[in-house]
């Protein structure tokens, strides 16, 4: 039986590896590492965003984390592997260990049926997927294969228009084996030895040549498919989707350009072309219909791959300077030398961690800082992370204030929240109208520097103003990115 492999049907022109191992170099600031939708702080805490969480939100219960991977998998300092999942209806987070796996080298997420992981030893495990979530308790080790460092996949079409998913496994000795999603047989890919890297149906050899397996094969299937060298590419040091960087730091493109939208999309094959606008290229990335490059001097550039052809003299636009590291999906998250994180590109589901749901951002925007809220020395678990605007910290409506003795009433029709204090000796009534932006304290209008606001159904309130009115002391620890609240 053929299994569909929906991860391969993404609209991105360039394919992406869905694994985000930690950087080997020290990173400034509080952040140890990050992925396109998560970050790890140097204290081992783990924070994630996108979907209902528009900004970095701590996943409480995950501690001592050192690496983040796709499919909501993380590795702890003791090399145990864990999966976390948030219930969309209740916001409740469950955390479960993936048995037997020790460390992670590669993750391939199907988004249905199962995910495949290779642990640090090279053992391969299949983790079932149910209702778009992994089920670690049913993980099974795949026999007949080992010493794997990377797992990728692509779809193969026969001349009779049948399609089948193909899995490729790069081994520590540089050989590559293939299988189908049933994982019943593993056969060597002929001629693919001495491989440094694989991405979809492409492979980079140690001699700097690039090879591909055909995506269209005879009706007899992949047993007749032979690898072919990509002519025009030589002395290559890195490949990334359909981009390549040679050992002289020059950027090459050898994939598909695109025109049209939805049912009118047309792809155009292109022979390798050296893009002359950039020199000293260190990394290349795909972000939706853009080709992005990071140069040795820390400058980040982008160009479009829309059109019939990408010209050798294609113009690249500067996105940012002083960039240390980049992680890419349909969007980019990148870190500057000062340790701050920034996002750019596709943002329909708050992928940039900026705190909004604009379809995309054409200019980089800052990822909101991962700020912890501590009440009487205990961490407060927020359903959505802290948002800062004009140096003011805002928290979700029902996150902290009820713990400070306040009674909250919400008028959904009028979009008005009323907070009533619990101390009869000091009557307190705060009303906030989200339609008009007017805040009143005991009937008198108060002018706040930044009015309260809502983000995708989550109402935010100013933390310091309300906490202090309720009799709490609020202190901001900038170095630790922590708000301490003391309340008796």
C-alpha positions in Angstrom: 0.0 0.0 0.0 1.3 3.5 -0.9 1.3 6.1 1.8 0.8 9.7 1.0 3.6 11.9 2.1 2.1 15.3 2.6 5.3 16.9 3.8 6.6 16.8 0.3 3.7 18.8 -1.1 4.7 22.1 0.4 4.5 25.1 -1.9 8.0 26.2 -1.3 10.2 26.1 -4.4 13.2 24.9 -2.5 13.0 22.0 -0.2 14.1 22.3 3.5 15.6 20.0 6.0 13.3 19.8 9.0 15.9 19.6 11.7 17.4 22.3 13.8 20.5 21.1 15.7 22.2 23.4 18.2 25.0 25.7 17.1 28.5 24.6 18.1 29.5 28.2 18.8 28.7 30.3 21.8 25.7 32.6 21.3 25.5 36.1 22.9 22.5 37.1 25.1 20.1 34.7 26.8 19.4 32.4 23.9 21.3 29.2 23.5 19.7 28.1 20.3 16.6 28.5 18.2 14.5 27.0 15.3 12.0 28.6 13.0 9.3 28.5 15.7 11.1 27.9 19.0 14.0 28.9 21.2 16.1 27.5 24.0 17.4 29.8 26.7 20.8 29.3 28.4 18.9 28.2 31.5 17.6 25.2 29.6 14.0 26.5 29.3 12.2 26.0 26.1 9.8 28.5 24.4 7.6 28.1 21.3 5.4 30.2 19.1 3.0 30.1 16.1 -0.6 29.0 15.9 -2.5 30.4 18.9 0.8 31.5 20.6 1.7 34.7 18.7 4.9 35.2 20.8 7.5 33.0 22.6 5.6 31.1 25.3 7.4 28.9 27.8 6.6 25.2 27.7 6.6 24.5 31.4 7.8 21.1 32.4 10.5 21.0 29.8 13.8 21.8 31.5 17.5 21.2 30.7 16.8 21.4 26.9 19.8 21.7 24.6 18.4 21.0 21.1 15.2 21.6 19.3 14.0 19.6 16.2 11.0 19.4 14.0 7.8 17.7 15.0 8.0 19.3 18.5 10.9 17.1 19.6 13.6 18.2 21.9 16.8 16.7 23.3 17.7 17.3 27.0 21.2 17.6 28.4 21.2 13.9 29.3 20.4 13.1 25.7 16.9 11.8 26.4 14.4 12.7 23.6 11.0 14.3 24.5 7.9 15.3 22.6 5.5 18.1 23.6 2.0 18.8 22.3 -0.5 21.6 23.1 -4.2 20.8 23.0 -5.7 23.4 20.7 -9.0 23.5 22.6 -7.7 23.6 26.2 -4.2 25.0 25.8 -3.0 22.1 28.0 0.5 20.9 27.2 1.5 17.2 27.5 5.1 16.1 27.5 6.2 12.5 26.8 9.6 10.9 26.5 10.5 9.0 23.2 11.7 5.6 24.5 15.1 4.2 23.6 16.2 7.1 21.5 19.4 8.8 22.7 20.1 12.2 21.1 18.9 13.1 17.7 20.7 13.5 14.3 17.7 13.9 12.0 13.9 14.1 12.0 11.5 13.6 9.1 7.9 14.5 9.9 5.2 13.0 7.8 2.3 15.0 9.3 0.3 11.8 9.0 1.0 8.1 9.6 4.3 8.5 11.4 7.6 10.4 11.8 11.0 9.0 11.3 13.9 9.9 13.6 17.6 8.9 13.6 19.2 9.2 17.0 22.8 10.1 17.8 24.0 6.5 17.4 22.4 6.2 14.0 19.5 4.0 15.0 16.2 4.7 13.2 12.8 4.9 14.9 9.3 5.3 13.7 6.9 7.4 15.8 3.2 7.0 14.9 1.1 10.2 14.3 -2.5 10.4 15.5 -4.6 13.6 15.0 -1.6 15.5 13.9 0.4 14.6 17.0 3.2 12.1 17.7 2.4 9.2 19.9 5.8 8.4 21.5 4.5 5.5 23.6 4.1 3.5 20.4 7.6 4.2 19.0 9.3 1.3 17.3 12.9 0.7 16.3 13.3 0.0 12.6 15.4 -3.1 12.0 17.7 -3.6 9.0 19.2 -0.2 9.1 21.6 1.8 11.3 24.5 4.3 11.3 22.1 6.9 9.8 23.0 10.6 10.0 20.2 12.1 7.9 16.8 11.1 6.6 15.1 12.9 3.6 12.3 12.1 1.2 10.8 13.0 -2.1 8.1 11.8 -4.4 8.7 9.8 -7.5 6.2 9.8 -10.4 6.0 7.1 -13.0 5.0 7.6 -16.7 1.4 6.5 -15.8 1.2 9.3 -13.3 1.3 7.1 -10.2 3.3 8.7 -7.4 5.2 7.1 -4.6 7.2 8.5 -1.7 10.9 7.5 -1.6 12.9 7.7 1.6 16.7 8.2 1.5 19.0 7.5 4.4 22.6 8.9 4.5 24.9 6.7 6.6 28.1 7.5 8.5 30.3 5.9 5.8 28.9 8.2 3.1 26.6 5.6 1.5 22.9 6.1 0.8 20.1 3.6 1.0 16.5 4.0 -0.1 13.2 2.6 1.0 9.5 3.2 0.7 7.3 4.4 3.6 6.5 0.8 4.4 10.2 0.4 5.5 10.3 -3.2 4.5 13.5 -3.2 2.4 16.6 -1.0 2.3 18.6 -1.0 -0.9 21.8 0.9 -1.7 21.5 3.8 -4.2 23.9 2.9 -7.0 26.9 5.2 -7.3 26.0 7.2 -4.2 29.1 6.6 -2.1 31.3 9.2 -0.4 28.3 11.5 0.1 28.5 14.5 2.4 24.9 15.6 2.3 21.5 14.7 0.9 18.4 16.9 0.3 15.3 15.5 -1.3 16.5 13.7 -4.4 19.9 15.4 -4.5 23.2 14.5 -3.0 26.6 16.2 -2.6 29.7 14.1 -2.9 33.0 14.7 -1.1 34.6 15.5 -4.5 32.3 18.5 -4.8 30.0 17.1 -7.5 26.2 17.1 -7.1 24.0 14.2 -8.2 20.2 13.7 -8.4 17.8 10.9 -8.6 15.0 11.3 -11.2 11.6 12.4 -10.0 10.0 10.8 -13.0 10.8 7.1 -13.7 9.5 4.4 -16.0 6.4 2.4 -15.0 8.8 -0.3 -13.7 9.7 2.0 -10.9 12.8 3.1 -9.1 14.8 0.0 -9.7 15.5 1.4 -13.2 16.2 5.0 -11.9 19.9 5.9 -12.2 21.6 8.9 -10.5 22.7 11.7 -12.8 25.4 14.3 -12.2 24.2 17.9 -12.3 26.3 19.3 -15.1 27.7 22.8 -14.4 28.1 22.3 -10.7 31.6 21.4 -9.4 33.8 22.2 -6.4 30.6 22.5 -4.4 30.9 22.8 -0.6 27.2 22.9 0.4 23.8 22.3 -1.0 20.5 23.7 0.3 17.5 22.7 -1.6 18.2 23.9 -5.1 20.9 26.3 -4.1 24.6 25.5 -3.9 27.7 27.2 -2.5 31.1 26.4 -4.0 34.4 26.3 -2.2 35.1 29.8 -3.4 32.0 31.2 -1.6 30.0 31.7 -4.8 26.2 31.1 -4.9 24.6 28.9 -7.5 21.0 28.2 -8.3 19.9 25.0 -10.2 16.3 24.5 -9.3 12.9 25.7 -10.4 11.5 29.1 -10.8 7.8 29.7 -10.5 4.9 31.9 -11.8 1.3 32.0 -10.9 -0.8 31.2 -7.9 -3.0 28.3 -6.7 -4.2 26.2 -9.7 -2.3 28.5 -12.1 1.2 27.7 -10.7 3.8 26.9 -13.3 7.3 25.7 -12.6 10.3 26.2 -14.9 13.4 24.0 -14.9 16.7 25.8 -14.9 20.2 24.8 -15.6 22.8 25.8 -12.9 23.6 29.5 -12.9 26.1 31.3 -10.8 24.6 34.4 -9.2 27.2 37.1 -9.6 25.8 39.7 -7.2 27.2 38.0 -4.1 30.6 36.8 -3.0 31.7 35.1 0.2 28.4 33.3 0.7 28.4 31.2 3.9 24.8 29.8 3.9 21.8 29.7 1.6 18.2 29.2 2.5 14.7 29.0 1.0 11.8 31.1 2.4 8.7 30.5 0.3 9.4 32.0 -3.1 12.7 33.7 -2.1 16.3 32.7 -2.2 18.2 34.0 0.8 22.0 34.1 1.4 24.2 34.8 4.4 27.6 36.1 3.6 30.9 35.8 5.6 30.6 39.4 6.8 27.2 38.7 8.4 25.0 40.3 5.8 21.7 38.7 4.9 20.3 39.1 1.3 17.2 37.9 -0.6 16.0 37.7 -4.1 12.9 36.3 -5.7 12.7 33.1 -7.7 9.4 34.1 -9.3 9.6 34.3 -13.1 10.5 32.1 -16.0 14.2 32.3 -15.3 16.6 33.5 -12.6 19.2 35.7 -14.3 22.9 35.4 -13.4 22.9 39.1 -12.5 19.8 38.8 -10.3 19.5 41.7 -7.8 19.7 40.8 -4.1 18.2 43.0 -1.5 19.9 43.5 1.9 17.7 42.3 4.8 20.0 42.8 7.7 23.7 43.2 8.8 25.5 41.7 11.8 23.7 38.4 11.4 25.2 35.5 13.4 22.8 32.6 12.5 19.7 31.9 10.4 16.9 29.2 10.6 14.6 28.9 7.6 11.2 27.5 6.8 8.7 29.4 4.7 10.0 32.3 6.8 13.3 33.2 8.4 14.3 33.6 12.0 17.7 35.1 12.5 20.0 36.2 15.3 22.1 39.4 15.4 25.4 39.8 17.2 23.6 41.5 20.1 21.7 38.2 20.7 18.3 39.5 19.5 16.1 37.4 17.3 14.4 38.8 14.2 11.8 37.3 11.8 11.1 37.9 8.1 8.6 36.6 5.5 5.6 34.4 5.8 3.6 35.0 9.0 0.0 33.8 8.5 0.1 31.7 11.7 2.4 34.1 13.7 5.5 32.2 12.6 7.6 35.3 13.2 6.9 35.5 17.0 6.3 39.2 16.6 2.8 39.2 18.1 0.6 39.6 15.0 -1.0 37.6 12.2 -0.1 39.7 9.2 0.2 37.4 6.1 3.9 38.3 5.8 6.4 41.0 6.7 8.6 42.4 3.9 10.9 44.0 6.4 12.4 42.1 9.4 10.5 42.4 12.7 11.8 41.6 16.2 10.8 38.3 17.8 9.2 39.2 21.2 11.6 38.4 24.1 11.1 35.2 26.1 10.1 36.9 29.4 9.2 34.8 32.5 6.7 36.0 35.1 7.5 35.0 38.7 4.9 35.4 41.4 6.2 35.0 45.0 9.1 32.9 43.7 6.9 30.6 41.6 6.8 30.7 37.8 3.4 31.7 36.3 2.3 29.4 33.5 1.0 31.7 30.7 -1.2 30.5 27.8 0.4 33.2 25.7 3.8 34.8 26.3 4.5 38.3 27.5 4.2 41.0 24.8 6.2 44.2 25.2 5.1 47.5 23.6 6.7 50.8 24.2 8.7 49.2 27.1 5.5 48.1 28.8 4.8 44.4 29.5 1.4 43.0 28.7 0.1 39.6 29.8 -3.1 37.6 28.9 -6.3 38.6 30.7 -6.6 35.6 33.1 -2.9 34.8 33.6 -1.8 36.6 36.8 -4.4 39.0 38.3 -6.7 36.4 39.8 -3.7 35.1 41.7 -3.4 38.6 43.1 -6.9 38.5 44.5 -8.7 40.3 41.7 -12.1 39.3 40.4 -12.4 39.5 36.6 -15.6 40.0 34.6 -15.6 40.0 30.8 -18.4 41.7 28.8 -18.0 40.0 25.4 -20.5 42.2 23.6 -18.9 45.4 24.8 -15.4 44.0 24.9 -15.0 45.4 28.4 -13.0 43.8 31.2 -13.7 44.8 34.8 -11.2 44.0 37.6 -12.4 44.3 41.2 -9.9 44.3 44.1 -10.4 42.0 47.1 -9.4 44.5 49.8 -12.5 46.1 51.2 -10.4 48.7 53.0 -9.0 49.9 49.6 -11.8 49.6 47.0 -10.5 49.1 43.5 -12.3 48.9 40.3 -10.5 49.0 36.9 -12.4 48.9 33.6 -10.8 48.5 30.3 -12.7 49.0 27.0 -11.0 47.2 24.2 -13.2 48.9 21.6 -12.4 52.5 22.6 -9.0 51.9 24.3 -10.2 53.8 27.4 -9.0 52.6 30.9 -10.7 53.8 34.1 -9.5 53.5 37.6 -12.3 53.9 40.2 -14.3 55.8 37.6 -11.6 58.2 36.5 -10.0 57.9 33.1 -6.3 56.9 33.1 -4.0 57.6 30.3 -1.8 54.6 29.6 1.3 54.9 27.5 0.1 52.0 25.4 -3.6 51.0 25.4 -4.6 47.4 26.2 -5.0 45.3 23.0 -6.1 41.9 21.7 -4.2 39.5 19.5 -6.3 36.9 17.7 -8.8 36.6 20.5 -6.4 36.9 23.4 -6.9 40.1 25.4 -3.7 41.6 26.9 -3.5 43.8 30.1 -0.7 46.0 31.3 1.1 43.9 34.0 2.8 46.6 36.1 -0.1 49.1 36.2 -2.7 46.5 37.3 -0.4 44.6 39.6 0.6 47.7 41.5 -3.0 48.8 41.9 -3.7 45.5 43.5 -0.9 46.1 46.0 1.8 44.0 44.4 5.5 45.0 44.0 6.8 44.5 40.4 10.5 44.3 39.5 12.0 43.9 36.1 15.2 41.8 35.9 16.4 42.7 32.4 19.5 40.5 32.4 17.4 37.4 33.3 14.4 38.5 31.2 12.2 38.0 34.2 9.4 40.0 35.9 9.3 39.4 39.6 6.0 40.1 41.4 5.8 40.1 45.2 2.3 40.0 46.8 1.2 39.4 50.3 
